[in-house]
Amino acid sequence: MSQWNQVQQLEIKFLEQVDQFYDDNFPMEIRHLLAQWIENQDWEAASNNETMATILLQNLLIQLDEQLGRVSKEKNLLLIHNLKRIRKVLQSPGLATTQLPLDRHGETCIQRSKSCP
């Protein structure tokens, strides 16, 4: 089971913590739609390597474009609008690659929930 699927099954108190990790720089829609791809990337290495982080950002934009093409066929107007807005934010020149998703947030919540009685 993917980490994102595990996160979605957490108790509400942990889901509220997860909600706080996501903002306009990296919205939850992207985490949800690209869960498998995100979990297969080496974010730890990218956090210490600007070139690798830039490549991951470009690959993220490619994945986002593929999702945008898919939802455009489904005519999901709200999701199309949100994905276009998100893409614009991710392409902004001021975006630091350090704002890329770190999968550790979800892992932390999962570990905390397992230690609870």
C-alpha positions as a Markdown table, in Angstrom:
| # | Residue | x | y | z |
|---|---|---|---|---|
| 1 | Met | 0.0 | 0.0 | 0.0 |
| 2 | Ser | 1.4 | 3.4 | -0.9 |
| 3 | Gln | 2.3 | 5.8 | 1.9 |
| 4 | Trp | -0.3 | 8.2 | 0.7 |
| 5 | Asn | -3.0 | 5.6 | 1.1 |
| 6 | Gln | -1.7 | 4.8 | 4.6 |
| 7 | Val | -1.9 | 8.5 | 5.4 |
| 8 | Gln | -5.5 | 8.8 | 4.3 |
| 9 | Gln | -6.4 | 6.0 | 6.8 |
| 10 | Leu | -5.0 | 7.7 | 9.8 |
| 11 | Glu | -7.1 | 9.0 | 12.7 |
| 12 | Ile | -8.5 | 12.5 | 12.3 |
| 13 | Lys | -5.9 | 14.0 | 14.7 |
| 14 | Phe | -3.1 | 12.9 | 12.5 |
| 15 | Leu | -4.9 | 13.9 | 9.3 |
| 16 | Glu | -5.2 | 17.4 | 10.7 |
| 17 | Gln | -1.4 | 17.4 | 11.1 |
| 18 | Val | -0.9 | 16.2 | 7.5 |
| 19 | Asp | -3.2 | 19.0 | 6.3 |
| 20 | Gln | -0.9 | 21.6 | 7.8 |
| 21 | Phe | 2.0 | 20.3 | 5.6 |
| 22 | Tyr | 0.4 | 21.4 | 2.4 |
| 23 | Asp | 0.0 | 24.9 | 1.2 |
| 24 | Asp | -0.1 | 26.9 | -2.1 |
| 25 | Asn | 3.6 | 26.1 | -2.8 |
| 26 | Phe | 2.8 | 22.4 | -2.8 |
| 27 | Pro | -0.9 | 21.7 | -2.7 |
| 28 | Met | -2.4 | 18.4 | -1.5 |
| 29 | Glu | -4.0 | 17.8 | -4.9 |
| 30 | Ile | -0.5 | 17.2 | -6.3 |
| 31 | Arg | 0.4 | 14.8 | -3.5 |
| 32 | His | -2.8 | 13.0 | -4.1 |
| 33 | Leu | -2.7 | 12.8 | -7.9 |
| 34 | Leu | 1.1 | 12.0 | -8.1 |
| 35 | Ala | 1.4 | 9.9 | -5.0 |
| 36 | Gln | 3.1 | 6.9 | -6.6 |
| 37 | Trp | 5.5 | 9.0 | -8.6 |
| 38 | Ile | 6.4 | 11.2 | -5.6 |
| 39 | Glu | 7.0 | 8.2 | -3.4 |
| 40 | Asn | 9.4 | 6.7 | -6.0 |
| 41 | Gln | 11.7 | 9.8 | -6.0 |
| 42 | Asp | 14.8 | 10.3 | -3.9 |
| 43 | Trp | 13.8 | 13.5 | -2.2 |
| 44 | Glu | 16.5 | 13.1 | 0.5 |
| 45 | Ala | 19.3 | 13.2 | -2.1 |
| 46 | Ala | 17.5 | 16.1 | -4.0 |
| 47 | Ser | 17.4 | 18.2 | -0.8 |
| 48 | Asn | 21.2 | 18.2 | -0.8 |
| 49 | Asn | 21.7 | 18.6 | -4.5 |
| 50 | Glu | 20.4 | 21.7 | -6.3 |
| 51 | Thr | 20.8 | 20.1 | -9.8 |
| 52 | Met | 18.9 | 17.0 | -8.8 |
| 53 | Ala | 16.2 | 19.1 | -7.2 |
| 54 | Thr | 15.8 | 21.1 | -10.4 |
| 55 | Ile | 15.5 | 17.9 | -12.4 |
| 56 | Leu | 12.9 | 16.5 | -10.0 |
| 57 | Leu | 11.0 | 19.8 | -10.3 |
| 58 | Gln | 11.0 | 19.6 | -14.1 |
| 59 | Asn | 9.9 | 15.9 | -13.9 |
| 60 | Leu | 7.2 | 16.9 | -11.5 |
| 61 | Leu | 5.9 | 19.5 | -14.0 |
| 62 | Ile | 5.9 | 16.8 | -16.7 |
| 63 | Gln | 3.9 | 14.5 | -14.4 |
| 64 | Leu | 1.5 | 17.4 | -13.7 |
| 65 | Asp | 1.0 | 18.0 | -17.4 |
| 66 | Glu | 0.1 | 14.4 | -17.9 |
| 67 | Gln | -2.5 | 14.6 | -15.1 |
| 68 | Leu | -3.8 | 17.8 | -16.6 |
| 69 | Gly | -4.2 | 16.1 | -20.0 |
| 70 | Arg | -6.1 | 13.2 | -18.3 |
| 71 | Val | -8.5 | 15.4 | -16.3 |
| 72 | Ser | -9.1 | 17.6 | -19.4 |
| 73 | Lys | -10.5 | 14.6 | -21.1 |
| 74 | Glu | -12.8 | 14.0 | -18.1 |
| 75 | Lys | -13.9 | 17.6 | -18.3 |
| 76 | Asn | -13.4 | 18.1 | -14.6 |
| 77 | Leu | -13.4 | 21.9 | -14.6 |
| 78 | Leu | -12.5 | 22.4 | -11.0 |
| 79 | Leu | -9.5 | 20.1 | -11.1 |
| 80 | Ile | -8.4 | 21.5 | -14.4 |
| 81 | His | -8.5 | 25.0 | -12.9 |
| 82 | Asn | -6.6 | 23.9 | -9.8 |
| 83 | Leu | -3.9 | 22.0 | -11.7 |
| 84 | Lys | -3.3 | 25.0 | -14.0 |
| 85 | Arg | -3.0 | 27.3 | -11.0 |
| 86 | Ile | -0.6 | 24.8 | -9.3 |
| 87 | Arg | 1.5 | 24.5 | -12.4 |
| 88 | Lys | 1.8 | 28.3 | -12.6 |
| 89 | Val | 3.0 | 28.4 | -8.9 |
| 90 | Leu | 5.5 | 25.6 | -9.5 |
| 91 | Gln | 6.9 | 27.4 | -12.6 |
| 92 | Ser | 7.3 | 30.7 | -10.8 |
| 93 | Pro | 11.0 | 31.9 | -10.9 |
| 94 | Gly | 11.0 | 32.5 | -7.1 |
| 95 | Leu | 10.2 | 28.9 | -6.2 |
| 96 | Ala | 13.0 | 27.4 | -4.3 |
| 97 | Thr | 13.6 | 23.7 | -5.0 |
| 98 | Thr | 13.8 | 23.3 | -1.2 |
| 99 | Gln | 10.0 | 23.7 | -1.3 |
| 100 | Leu | 9.6 | 20.4 | -3.1 |
| 101 | Pro | 7.6 | 17.7 | -1.3 |
| 102 | Leu | 9.5 | 15.8 | 1.3 |
| 103 | Asp | 7.8 | 12.5 | 1.8 |
| 104 | Arg | 9.0 | 12.4 | 5.4 |
| 105 | His | 5.9 | 14.4 | 6.6 |
| 106 | Gly | 3.6 | 11.5 | 5.8 |
| 107 | Glu | 6.1 | 8.9 | 7.2 |
| 108 | Thr | 6.3 | 10.9 | 10.4 |
| 109 | Cys | 2.5 | 10.8 | 10.8 |
| 110 | Ile | 2.3 | 7.1 | 10.0 |
| 111 | Gln | 5.0 | 6.3 | 12.6 |
| 112 | Arg | 3.3 | 8.5 | 15.3 |
| 113 | Ser | -0.1 | 6.7 | 14.7 |
| 114 | Lys | 1.5 | 3.3 | 15.0 |
| 115 | Ser | 3.0 | 4.2 | 18.4 |
| 116 | Cys | -0.4 | 5.3 | 19.8 |
| 117 | Pro | -2.5 | 2.7 | 21.8 |
